[in-house]
Every structure is written in C-alpha cells, then in structure tokens.
Amino acid sequence: MMEEALLADLVTELPNAVRLQRLVHTLHQRFRCGAVVLLRLDDDTLRPLAAVGLVQEALGRRFVVAQHPRLAAILSQREPTWFEPDSRLPDPYDGLLDAHVGEPLPVHDCMGVSLFVEGKLWGALTLDALHAGTFDDDARRDLQRYTLVIEAAIRITRLEHENRGLRLARSDVLETTQVPGDGEILGQSAVIRELLRELEVVADSELPVLLLGETGVGKELFARWLHRHSRRRNKPLVLVNCAALPESLAESELFGHVKGAFSGATTDRPGRFDAANGGTLLLDEVGELPLVVQAKLLRTLQNGEIQRLGADKPRQVDVRIIAATNRNLRDSVRDGHFRADLYHRLSVYPAPIPPLRERGNDVLILAGYFLELNRARLGLRSMRLSPAAERALLGYAWPGNVRELEHVISRAALRLLSRGASRSEILTLEPDLLALDNEHATSFAPAADVAPAPAVEEIVSLREAVDGAQRQAIIRALEASGENWAQAARLLDVDSSNLHKLARRLKLK
C-alpha cells in the first residue's frame, strides 16, 4: 500500500511542498513513528523541507551538521543508520516533538538515511519513534528499499522546478532554496507564496521594481532574492542606503566625479552606478533622495546614461534598478518632495511586502530560525517556545516586523541565561521572557493565512464570529489550567479528544 501511495504521488502533478509533505506523512504512517523529517543539505547546514510530528517552529530551524553528531553520522554513509535506544548522542529534535513539547526525548528509536540526487549528496531523512524496538530489522530493510522511491520524488520535484524555469525562458536554472546567510526568505503563508510567484516572473524581466513595506519587513532580502533569480545574478548587486547619503555628496556617490570637480576631488572616482554596471542597483529608502539627484536618476532610467560630476560627456551603463521605501511616495509626489515622472518610472512593478502580522504562522517558522541561531551562538543544548509563548507571538501585532521578532528572541534568550538557566538543559521561553508590549497585543492568535480580525463595527460571517469566540475560550481555559489540555477540556465541559480536534482546526495546535 505504501509503495502504491508513493508511486501515485510521483505521477501526479502536485506543488513541490505538497508532494514532499505527503511523502513524509506516508512514511509516518508506514513506520508508525513519532516524527519524520526530510532535510535538505545547503553547504554545511540541513534545513527541514517537510516534517510531521514536530512543532511548527521546527521548520525554521537550521541544523549545522558539525554541531549535531546524529545528523553527521547519517550523512556519512549511504546505508541507513540506526541509533541504539540508549545512545548518548544528543538528538537535534530534543524539545521539538509535538508529543513531548519542551521535554527531552525519552528512550526512543532513531534511524535515518542520506539521500542522493544525480550522484550528489542532497540531504537526509530522519525517523524518530518514542518506543524502543519500533525500528526492527524489517523496518530498517524497508527504509533501504524506500530510499530509491524517496530520491525519485525529490528528483521529480527538482525537474518540475527546472521546467517552470524553462517556461519563464530562463537562460539556466536556479535552485529556489538558499543558505540562511545568503538571504533565505522563510515562510509558508499564502501571501508569501503568492508574492514569490509574482516576483519569480518579474525577476526574469528587466523592469524596475519598487518594493514597498513597513520598516523591518525584509525589503533588502526580497531585493537580493530578485537579483539571484534574474539574468544578472552573476553580476554585481550594489546596495545604496539613500537616507544615509549626505545631500552634498549624494550625486557624487551615485554617479561618481572627475578630478577637480570640487575641493578635495584629487582623483577620478567611479560611483555606485559604475560599480553595478551589468548588474543590479538597490536604492533603499529611495524617497530620501534630493530632488536634484532625482532628476539625474530619471535620465539614467530613460536612456541608460550617467554623467560624473565635473565630466563633459555622459557614460553609458547597463544597470537594473530595484528601489525600496517605507514611505507613501504618492504623498511625497503630492507634497512636492518626489518627482512624479521618476515615481512612475520606478513603480513599473510595485511589490508590497506584507507585514509580519498578516503572515499567520510564519511568525513561528521565523522564530524557530532565530531560536536555532541563538542556541548555536550561546552554546545551548536546546531552546524552544512554550505553547503560551507561541500564542503570544501569534497574537502580537509586530510593529517592527521581522527585525523586531529577531530582537525579541535574542533578548529573551539572554534574559533566560541571566536568570541562571543551565546551558546543558532544554530551555523553554515563556511569555514573560518575550516582554511583548501589551499595547500591540491582539485579542487572540490569528490562524495561518487568515487576515487580522476585523474591527468591531464591521460585519463578519457567523462562522468567523463562532471561531473567534471558541479560540478565545480555549486560550483562557489553557491559561487557567496551566497549559493542561485535559483540565482545560473539563473547564470547557467538552471531551478531551474533541478539544484537540477543535484546537487543530482553529490553528491553536
């Protein structure tokens, strides 16, 4: 039956994420284990692409292989690797199993296998069972047999991605996944998936792109993503913070100057457009440019020419412009602070970046990434969020967006250590450590991919109103019972299993 399910998925056209998630679910049912995780290797780091049995923030984790001996052992050989139930090697999923949130894994079975695509090491599959003896000799032989099917599913996923690239008339094919340090965009919400689909199309064009969004949403990350997915990816990407350019030097910084152009100009100096020639120039906070520089920028966009300060002749450059701003440029045009003709040139393709509060459960995936970053940085065994802390993050409005989330997690980790927490234990962050501003807290945690709750005076559907009331009632019961689900069910006068089902439907679990 399992082989039939896997083969059926291989010949069915499915989104990549769906195919891989169905793959781990099928393996989870076949091996009757607690968790199955499919991890992709990016340089020296393994990143989960699909998982079942782990808390949601685990998808944001990035496991440096050298720091996790079990993962290193799995990658070191082609055959499946099995660990004795009493193995003393630390488990990378300590505190992350959905069934044992925040607890060390009990004595358990663990096995995994390295995965290869076209002869190259691609990643790994890990399986964890809570009961010793789950993975007997037959199970290990089965894993070896299924490895070829698993690798075939990965290969088909890769081919489908390449075919999409060809349909976009790309000169060659890029992998969409990037190493964290290279500007990876984390998130699975519908708004982010839709935005990346749009940007994948526009990236292949030469059109200027105007990235719009609040402070801290990651406009620079999206600009890097656009450059990496463009035909110019092998050429320079030059970043300019327009707000940091002194007005007297802005023109020289962007377009360069010749010797003697002004007092102190002792040599010819190329500008940022020269540095970006053939590539991409990101003008961050473009709304801060002085009007006189805006006029020169407009000329460059119109005919591809720049003129260095003090030079007699213009120079031809080939630069793609990506601009970014947290301002409303329409208002700036109306107030006379920004040229209308330049605005229309820059906003050929405006791309609003959604704020974190509209990205649903992406906040947990991003929190998982920052948790793992701080765990490694501070030399901790494991660090995770309590269920109450997860709800606090989901119910916060995030005026500072992703940048604020990063700082919240970093400060919470330092606070926990300052209170005497042991680096060798599994550390759990509670809401008080997050120190979120109550002024920006919402009444309940929004479900993934669901818009924020409407204002009181708006009319909502009966289903939305009932879901909201149920969500708040469950949260209050959990707080009153100290996160004990069985006691919360008694307080709500419902069957415990029904409460779990309802909580999953409402995205509280």
NUKOL-139269 format. One record per residue (C-alpha): residue in one letter; x, y, z. Coordinates in Angstrom, 2 decimals. Layout:
BEGIN
> a; X; Y; Z
...
This chain:
BEGIN
> m; 0.00; 0.00; 0.00
> m; 2.78; 2.40; 0.86
> e; 4.59; 1.79; -2.43
> e; 1.33; 2.44; -4.31
> a; 0.77; 5.74; -2.45
> l; 4.33; 6.90; -3.13
> l; 4.19; 5.92; -6.80
> a; 0.79; 7.60; -7.22
> d; 2.27; 10.86; -5.96
> l; 5.19; 10.51; -8.37
> v; 2.91; 10.50; -11.43
> t; 0.52; 13.17; -10.12
> e; 1.15; 16.86; -10.78
> l; 1.47; 18.41; -7.31
> p; 3.04; 21.57; -5.89
> n; 6.53; 20.77; -4.63
> a; 5.73; 21.48; -0.98
> v; 2.60; 19.31; -1.15
> r; 4.42; 16.36; -2.70
> l; 7.17; 16.41; -0.07
> q; 4.69; 16.82; 2.80
> r; 2.62; 13.90; 1.53
> l; 5.82; 11.88; 1.29
> v; 6.68; 12.33; 4.99
> h; 3.06; 11.66; 6.01
> t; 3.08; 8.36; 4.10
> l; 6.36; 7.35; 5.77
> h; 4.98; 8.39; 9.16
> q; 2.01; 6.06; 8.73
> r; 4.08; 3.16; 7.38
> f; 6.68; 3.19; 10.17
> r; 4.23; 4.17; 12.95
> c; 6.73; 6.58; 14.47
> g; 6.60; 9.88; 16.31
> a; 8.32; 12.12; 13.76
> v; 9.58; 12.03; 10.16
> v; 11.67; 14.90; 8.79
> l; 13.01; 15.49; 5.27
> l; 16.07; 17.74; 5.36
> r; 17.94; 19.39; 2.51
> l; 21.70; 19.98; 2.72
> d; 22.84; 23.54; 1.94
> d; 26.65; 23.63; 2.26
> d; 27.18; 22.56; 5.90
> t; 23.60; 23.09; 7.09
> l; 20.50; 20.89; 6.99
> r; 17.14; 22.64; 6.66
> p; 13.76; 20.88; 7.11
> l; 11.63; 20.98; 3.95
> a; 8.80; 18.80; 5.26
> a; 8.04; 17.31; 8.65
> v; 5.36; 15.52; 10.63
> g; 5.41; 15.16; 14.41
> l; 7.46; 18.30; 15.13
> v; 6.21; 21.66; 16.40
> q; 5.70; 24.23; 13.65
> e; 8.64; 26.44; 14.55
> a; 10.96; 23.48; 13.81
> l; 10.55; 24.23; 10.09
> g; 12.51; 27.43; 10.67
> r; 15.44; 25.62; 12.28
> r; 18.74; 25.26; 10.50
> f; 20.94; 22.41; 11.75
> v; 24.68; 22.90; 11.30
> v; 25.88; 19.34; 10.65
> a; 29.07; 19.72; 12.69
> q; 27.00; 20.58; 15.77
> h; 24.73; 17.50; 15.53
> p; 26.59; 14.17; 15.61
> r; 23.49; 12.08; 14.76
> l; 22.90; 14.04; 11.57
> a; 26.61; 13.88; 10.72
> a; 26.56; 10.10; 11.16
> i; 23.54; 9.73; 8.86
> l; 25.19; 11.83; 6.15
> s; 28.50; 9.98; 6.42
> q; 27.27; 6.73; 4.85
> r; 24.98; 5.59; 2.05
> e; 23.25; 2.84; 4.04
> p; 20.53; 3.62; 6.64
> t; 21.89; 4.49; 10.07
> w; 20.21; 3.22; 13.25
> f; 20.95; 4.50; 16.76
> e; 20.61; 2.37; 19.87
> p; 17.73; 3.48; 22.14
> d; 20.23; 4.31; 24.89
> s; 22.57; 6.25; 22.57
> r; 24.22; 9.15; 24.34
> l; 24.48; 11.23; 21.18
> p; 22.35; 14.40; 21.57
> d; 19.18; 14.43; 19.49
> p; 18.65; 17.52; 17.27
> y; 14.89; 17.34; 17.94
> d; 15.10; 17.48; 21.74
> g; 12.16; 19.58; 22.91
> l; 10.70; 19.87; 19.41
> l; 8.50; 16.76; 19.21
> d; 4.83; 17.66; 19.18
> a; 4.07; 14.87; 21.65
> h; 6.75; 15.98; 24.13
> v; 6.89; 19.74; 23.80
> g; 9.82; 21.23; 25.70
> e; 10.89; 17.86; 27.15
> p; 13.97; 15.73; 26.47
> l; 13.11; 12.82; 24.20
> p; 12.52; 9.66; 26.23
> v; 14.37; 6.43; 25.42
> h; 13.49; 6.01; 21.77
> d; 14.39; 4.52; 18.42
> c; 16.01; 6.73; 15.81
> m; 17.14; 5.98; 12.29
> g; 17.89; 7.93; 9.16
> v; 19.32; 7.70; 5.68
> s; 21.32; 10.01; 3.45
> l; 19.68; 10.96; 0.15
> f; 21.41; 11.42; -3.20
> v; 20.21; 13.10; -6.39
> e; 22.18; 12.58; -9.61
> g; 25.05; 11.11; -7.63
> k; 25.40; 14.09; -5.29
> l; 24.53; 14.21; -1.60
> w; 21.20; 16.05; -1.42
> g; 20.14; 15.73; 2.24
> a; 18.70; 13.23; 4.70
> l; 15.55; 11.63; 6.03
> t; 15.20; 11.05; 9.78
> l; 12.65; 8.95; 11.68
> d; 12.12; 9.08; 15.46
> a; 9.92; 6.67; 17.42
> l; 9.06; 7.15; 21.09
> h; 9.18; 3.45; 21.90
> a; 12.36; 1.36; 21.80
> g; 12.14; -1.53; 19.36
> t; 9.88; 0.22; 16.85
> f; 12.53; 0.08; 14.15
> d; 13.32; -3.63; 13.94
> d; 15.37; -5.31; 11.22
> d; 12.39; -5.37; 8.85
> a; 11.82; -1.62; 9.29
> r; 15.45; -0.87; 8.54
> r; 15.35; -3.02; 5.41
> d; 12.15; -1.25; 4.36
> l; 13.81; 2.13; 4.74
> q; 16.63; 0.98; 2.48
> r; 14.08; -0.20; -0.10
> y; 12.03; 3.01; 0.03
> t; 15.11; 5.22; -0.30
> l; 15.07; 4.89; -4.10
> v; 11.42; 5.98; -4.24
> i; 12.11; 8.91; -1.90
> e; 15.01; 10.04; -4.07
> a; 12.80; 9.71; -7.16
> a; 10.21; 12.01; -5.56
> i; 12.94; 14.57; -4.84
> r; 14.24; 14.27; -8.40
> i; 10.78; 14.83; -9.88
> t; 10.28; 17.85; -7.62
> r; 13.57; 19.25; -8.89
> l; 12.67; 18.57; -12.54
> e; 9.33; 20.33; -12.14
> h; 11.11; 23.36; -10.76
> e; 13.50; 23.32; -13.71
> n; 10.59; 23.05; -16.14
> r; 8.99; 26.13; -14.56
> g; 12.27; 27.93; -15.08
> l; 12.33; 26.95; -18.74
> r; 8.75; 28.13; -19.19
> l; 9.92; 31.51; -17.94
> a; 12.60; 31.47; -20.69
> r; 15.45; 31.47; -18.22
> s; 18.97; 31.10; -19.55
> d; 19.66; 28.46; -16.92
> v; 18.07; 27.07; -13.80
> l; 18.37; 28.18; -10.20
> e; 17.53; 26.33; -7.02
> t; 14.98; 28.31; -5.02
> t; 16.39; 27.30; -1.66
> q; 19.32; 29.27; -0.35
> v; 21.62; 29.03; 2.60
> p; 20.41; 31.17; 5.52
> g; 23.31; 33.58; 5.29
> d; 22.53; 34.20; 1.62
> g; 19.20; 35.90; 2.24
> e; 16.79; 32.99; 2.53
> i; 13.13; 34.02; 2.68
> l; 11.36; 31.94; 5.32
> g; 7.62; 31.41; 5.33
> q; 4.81; 29.23; 4.05
> s; 1.86; 31.61; 4.32
> a; -0.35; 32.16; 1.27
> v; 0.65; 35.83; 0.98
> i; 4.36; 34.99; 0.85
> r; 3.89; 32.13; -1.61
> e; 1.83; 34.35; -3.90
> l; 4.37; 37.19; -3.66
> l; 7.27; 34.90; -4.56
> r; 5.33; 33.50; -7.53
> e; 4.86; 37.05; -8.83
> l; 8.47; 38.04; -8.19
> e; 9.75; 34.92; -9.95
> v; 8.12; 36.19; -13.15
> v; 9.22; 39.80; -12.82
> a; 12.76; 38.80; -11.79
> d; 13.42; 37.48; -15.28
> s; 12.46; 40.81; -16.86
> e; 14.49; 43.98; -16.93
> l; 11.70; 46.07; -15.41
> p; 12.39; 48.33; -12.44
> v; 10.79; 47.01; -9.26
> l; 9.56; 49.16; -6.37
> l; 9.48; 47.24; -3.07
> l; 7.00; 48.77; -0.64
> g; 6.52; 47.91; 3.01
> e; 6.87; 48.86; 6.63
> t; 10.21; 49.07; 8.42
> g; 11.62; 45.63; 9.21
> v; 9.63; 43.53; 6.71
> g; 12.80; 42.48; 4.86
> k; 12.78; 44.60; 1.70
> e; 16.53; 44.10; 1.25
> l; 16.08; 40.31; 1.44
> f; 13.47; 40.44; -1.31
> a; 15.77; 42.64; -3.41
> r; 18.55; 40.06; -3.05
> w; 16.06; 37.33; -3.98
> l; 15.09; 39.25; -7.14
> h; 18.73; 39.66; -8.13
> r; 19.54; 35.97; -7.52
> h; 16.62; 34.91; -9.73
> s; 17.43; 37.34; -12.54
> r; 19.65; 37.03; -15.61
> r; 22.09; 39.38; -13.86
> r; 22.72; 37.05; -10.91
> n; 26.38; 36.55; -11.90
> k; 26.94; 40.31; -11.95
> p; 27.21; 42.72; -9.00
> l; 24.38; 43.66; -6.68
> v; 25.18; 47.08; -5.22
> l; 23.20; 48.42; -2.26
> v; 22.78; 52.12; -1.56
> n; 21.06; 53.48; 1.53
> c; 19.75; 56.77; 0.16
> a; 18.81; 58.01; 3.64
> a; 22.48; 57.78; 4.70
> l; 23.79; 59.84; 1.77
> p; 24.62; 63.45; 2.71
> e; 22.83; 65.75; 0.27
> s; 26.09; 67.40; -0.76
> l; 27.67; 64.04; -1.66
> a; 24.67; 62.09; -2.97
> e; 25.30; 62.95; -6.62
> s; 28.99; 62.05; -6.42
> e; 28.27; 58.78; -4.58
> l; 25.77; 57.61; -7.17
> f; 27.31; 58.88; -10.41
> g; 30.97; 59.47; -9.50
> h; 33.16; 62.50; -10.13
> v; 36.28; 63.52; -12.00
> k; 39.45; 65.04; -10.63
> g; 38.95; 68.70; -9.71
> a; 35.15; 68.53; -9.77
> f; 35.12; 70.03; -6.27
> s; 37.50; 70.86; -3.45
> g; 39.07; 67.60; -2.28
> a; 38.41; 65.67; -5.52
> t; 42.06; 64.75; -6.13
> t; 41.36; 61.77; -8.40
> d; 38.65; 60.42; -10.65
> r; 36.19; 58.33; -8.65
> p; 33.57; 55.96; -10.07
> g; 30.10; 55.96; -8.50
> r; 27.68; 53.23; -7.46
> f; 26.23; 53.01; -10.99
> d; 29.70; 52.18; -12.31
> a; 30.10; 49.51; -9.62
> a; 26.73; 47.96; -10.56
> n; 27.31; 48.06; -14.33
> g; 25.88; 44.86; -15.83
> g; 24.13; 44.04; -12.57
> t; 21.57; 45.45; -10.18
> l; 21.45; 48.59; -8.06
> l; 19.24; 48.62; -4.97
> l; 18.19; 52.12; -3.95
> d; 16.96; 51.61; -0.39
> e; 14.84; 54.42; 1.09
> v; 14.68; 55.97; -2.37
> g; 12.18; 58.56; -1.12
> e; 15.04; 60.32; 0.71
> l; 16.93; 61.30; -2.45
> p; 17.35; 65.06; -3.03
> l; 15.32; 66.47; -5.93
> v; 18.41; 67.41; -7.93
> v; 19.65; 63.81; -7.77
> q; 16.18; 62.54; -8.68
> a; 16.41; 64.43; -11.98
> k; 19.71; 62.73; -12.85
> l; 18.37; 59.35; -11.82
> l; 15.40; 59.85; -14.14
> r; 17.77; 60.49; -17.07
> t; 19.63; 57.25; -16.31
> l; 16.39; 55.28; -16.25
> q; 15.31; 56.84; -19.55
> n; 18.44; 56.39; -21.66
> g; 20.97; 54.41; -19.59
> e; 23.39; 57.34; -19.27
> i; 25.20; 58.76; -16.26
> q; 27.37; 61.84; -16.11
> r; 30.07; 62.03; -13.47
> l; 30.22; 65.23; -11.52
> g; 32.53; 67.62; -13.39
> a; 32.68; 65.48; -16.56
> d; 31.92; 66.84; -20.03
> k; 30.50; 63.68; -21.57
> p; 27.97; 61.13; -20.35
> r; 28.79; 57.45; -19.93
> q; 26.63; 54.51; -20.92
> v; 25.73; 52.00; -18.18
> d; 23.62; 48.84; -18.09
> v; 22.02; 48.71; -14.64
> r; 18.71; 47.32; -13.42
> i; 17.10; 49.37; -10.67
> i; 15.32; 47.94; -7.63
> a; 14.02; 50.65; -5.33
> a; 12.64; 50.23; -1.81
> t; 10.82; 52.53; 0.56
> n; 8.60; 52.55; 3.63
> r; 7.14; 55.90; 2.58
> n; 3.99; 56.56; 0.62
> l; 5.61; 58.00; -2.49
> r; 2.26; 59.18; -3.84
> d; 2.01; 61.51; -0.85
> s; 5.61; 62.64; -1.41
> v; 4.76; 63.45; -5.04
> r; 1.69; 65.41; -3.93
> d; 3.76; 67.36; -1.38
> g; 6.47; 68.17; -3.94
> h; 9.20; 66.04; -2.28
> f; 9.40; 63.44; -5.04
> r; 9.24; 63.81; -8.81
> a; 6.07; 62.39; -10.36
> d; 7.90; 61.29; -13.55
> l; 10.55; 59.44; -11.51
> y; 7.86; 57.80; -9.39
> h; 6.15; 56.42; -12.49
> r; 9.48; 55.19; -13.86
> l; 10.37; 53.36; -10.64
> s; 6.93; 51.90; -9.98
> v; 6.58; 49.95; -13.23
> y; 6.15; 46.92; -10.99
> p; 5.27; 47.84; -7.39
> a; 5.58; 44.91; -4.96
> p; 4.09; 45.41; -1.48
> i; 5.86; 43.24; 1.13
> p; 3.28; 42.03; 3.70
> p; 3.85; 42.94; 7.35
> l; 4.50; 40.09; 9.76
> r; 1.08; 40.41; 11.41
> e; -0.54; 39.37; 8.10
> r; 1.64; 36.28; 7.63
> g; -0.09; 33.96; 10.11
> n; 2.05; 31.08; 11.37
> d; 5.13; 32.35; 9.53
> v; 5.96; 34.09; 12.80
> l; 6.62; 30.66; 14.38
> i; 8.81; 29.49; 11.49
> l; 10.84; 32.68; 11.69
> a; 11.02; 32.38; 15.48
> g; 12.38; 28.83; 15.04
> y; 15.15; 30.17; 12.82
> f; 16.13; 32.82; 15.36
> l; 15.91; 30.28; 18.22
> e; 18.36; 27.95; 16.49
> l; 20.63; 30.88; 15.67
> n; 20.77; 31.91; 19.33
> r; 21.07; 28.32; 20.54
> a; 24.24; 27.87; 18.47
> r; 25.54; 31.35; 19.28
> l; 25.13; 30.89; 23.05
> g; 26.23; 27.25; 23.16
> l; 22.91; 25.85; 24.43
> r; 21.70; 22.25; 24.23
> s; 18.22; 23.18; 23.04
> m; 15.85; 26.13; 23.20
> r; 12.19; 26.34; 22.23
> l; 8.96; 28.22; 22.84
> s; 6.29; 27.18; 25.30
> p; 2.74; 26.83; 23.87
> a; 1.77; 30.03; 25.72
> a; 4.76; 31.85; 24.18
> e; 3.72; 30.65; 20.71
> r; 0.25; 32.08; 21.22
> a; 1.76; 35.33; 22.49
> l; 3.84; 35.65; 19.32
> l; 0.83; 34.85; 17.12
> g; -1.30; 37.38; 18.96
> y; 1.16; 40.28; 18.73
> a; 0.86; 42.98; 16.06
> w; 4.65; 43.27; 15.36
> p; 5.01; 46.97; 14.58
> g; 8.73; 46.34; 13.96
> n; 8.05; 43.21; 11.88
> v; 10.76; 40.55; 11.34
> r; 13.53; 42.74; 12.72
> e; 11.59; 43.18; 15.95
> l; 10.97; 39.42; 16.19
> e; 14.70; 38.74; 15.85
> h; 15.48; 41.14; 18.69
> v; 12.69; 39.75; 20.89
> i; 14.04; 36.19; 20.60
> s; 17.66; 37.27; 21.18
> r; 16.77; 39.31; 24.28
> a; 14.60; 36.50; 25.67
> a; 17.46; 34.00; 25.35
> l; 19.84; 36.34; 27.18
> r; 17.26; 37.01; 29.91
> l; 16.82; 33.28; 30.45
> l; 20.55; 32.76; 30.87
> s; 20.85; 35.76; 33.17
> r; 18.30; 34.09; 35.47
> g; 20.61; 31.12; 35.93
> a; 19.30; 28.70; 33.30
> s; 21.64; 25.78; 32.56
> r; 23.13; 25.60; 29.08
> s; 23.01; 21.78; 29.23
> e; 19.21; 21.59; 29.67
> i; 16.30; 22.13; 27.27
> l; 15.38; 25.77; 27.79
> t; 11.84; 26.97; 27.26
> l; 10.94; 30.59; 26.59
> e; 7.77; 31.72; 28.39
> p; 5.72; 34.84; 27.52
> d; 7.25; 36.92; 30.34
> l; 10.73; 36.46; 28.81
> l; 9.49; 37.77; 25.46
> a; 8.41; 41.03; 27.16
> l; 5.99; 41.93; 24.38
> d; 4.29; 45.32; 24.55
> n; 0.66; 44.82; 25.64
> e; -0.32; 47.85; 23.59
> h; 0.31; 45.85; 20.42
> a; -1.27; 42.56; 21.54
> t; -4.40; 41.35; 19.78
> s; -7.30; 39.60; 21.48
> f; -6.41; 36.15; 20.10
> a; -3.86; 34.48; 17.88
> p; -4.76; 34.66; 14.18
> a; -4.88; 31.45; 12.20
> a; -2.35; 30.91; 9.46
> d; -3.14; 32.64; 6.17
> v; -6.12; 34.43; 7.75
> a; -6.41; 38.21; 7.68
> p; -6.39; 40.08; 11.01
> a; -9.66; 40.22; 12.90
> p; -11.98; 42.92; 11.56
> a; -12.90; 45.95; 13.58
> v; -15.85; 45.67; 15.94
> e; -18.13; 47.74; 13.76
> e; -17.58; 45.50; 10.70
> i; -19.94; 42.66; 9.87
> v; -18.32; 39.20; 9.88
> s; -19.72; 35.83; 8.95
> l; -21.31; 33.74; 11.68
> r; -18.61; 31.10; 11.22
> e; -15.84; 33.68; 11.80
> a; -17.58; 35.00; 14.89
> v; -18.04; 31.50; 16.33
> d; -14.42; 30.54; 15.56
> g; -13.16; 33.70; 17.24
> a; -15.23; 33.06; 20.37
> q; -14.11; 29.43; 20.55
> r; -10.48; 30.42; 20.09
> q; -10.63; 32.93; 22.95
> a; -12.43; 30.43; 25.23
> i; -9.76; 27.76; 24.63
> i; -6.92; 30.22; 25.26
> r; -8.49; 31.37; 28.54
> a; -9.06; 27.76; 29.65
> l; -5.45; 26.82; 28.89
> e; -4.16; 29.83; 30.81
> a; -6.38; 28.92; 33.78
> s; -5.25; 25.29; 33.73
> g; -1.52; 25.93; 33.35
> e; -1.47; 24.58; 29.75
> n; -3.03; 21.27; 30.84
> w; -5.27; 20.22; 27.94
> a; -7.20; 17.59; 29.90
> q; -8.03; 20.08; 32.65
> a; -8.90; 22.73; 30.05
> a; -11.36; 20.26; 28.48
> r; -13.03; 19.78; 31.86
> l; -13.29; 23.54; 32.36
> l; -14.91; 23.87; 28.92
> d; -17.12; 20.83; 29.52
> v; -16.05; 19.09; 26.32
> d; -14.48; 15.74; 25.54
> s; -10.68; 15.95; 25.56
> s; -10.27; 14.38; 22.09
> n; -12.86; 16.78; 20.65
> l; -10.98; 19.72; 22.18
> h; -7.76; 18.61; 20.46
> k; -9.56; 18.31; 17.10
> l; -11.15; 21.75; 17.53
> a; -7.81; 23.31; 18.51
> r; -6.18; 21.88; 15.39
> r; -8.96; 23.24; 13.17
> l; -8.60; 26.67; 14.79
> k; -4.78; 26.51; 14.27
> l; -4.10; 26.61; 18.01
> k; -2.19; 23.30; 17.74
